[in-house]
Amino acid sequence: MNDIGRLSHRVRVERLVETADGAGGFSRTWVLHTTLWAKLRHVRGEESLTNDALTARIRTQMIYRSTHPLEPTMRCIINMIPYHILWITPHTDDPHYSLCLLERIS
């Protein structure tokens, strides 16, 4: 992955933060972890009918510089659309990059 110009998509990465509410409970909020540039490639899309509702799943491969530590508990926002991180692994061609699989469910 030596062609840095292919990292053409700006991705916002958020992490979930739990804050005590003072009454014994807590609230959950997604906060900015980092922003990064990535190469995106849509690899799969499918639709299914569950409980009389149509559900669409879109899986996207993302390659990014490994200087940004990501975890599967985080989420990525691409064009204001949230994606779950399914898995993360080092890129086989270049150790300076990582590869992850994202999933959008709507």
Secondary structure as the mmCIF struct_conf table of DSSP 4:
data_model
#
loop_
_struct_conf.conf_type_id
_struct_conf.id
_struct_conf.beg_label_comp_id
_struct_conf.beg_label_asym_id
_struct_conf.beg_label_seq_id
_struct_conf.end_label_comp_id
_struct_conf.end_label_asym_id
_struct_conf.end_label_seq_id
HELX_RH_3T_P HELX_RH_3T_P1 ILE A 4 ARG A 6
STRN STRN1 HIS A 9 ALA A 20
BEND BEND1 GLY A 22 GLY A 24
STRN STRN2 PHE A 26 THR A 50
TURN_TY1_P TURN_TY1_P1 ASN A 51 ASP A 52
STRN STRN3 ALA A 53 ARG A 65
TURN_TY1_P TURN_TY1_P2 SER A 66 THR A 67
BEND BEND2 HIS A 68 HIS A 68
TURN_TY1_P TURN_TY1_P3 PRO A 72 THR A 73
BEND BEND3 MET A 74 MET A 74
STRN STRN4 ARG A 75 ILE A 78
TURN_TY1_P TURN_TY1_P4 ASN A 79 MET A 80
STRN STRN5 ILE A 81 PRO A 90
BEND BEND4 THR A 92 ASP A 93
TURN_TY1_P TURN_TY1_P5 PRO A 95 HIS A 96
STRN STRN6 TYR A 97 ILE A 105
#
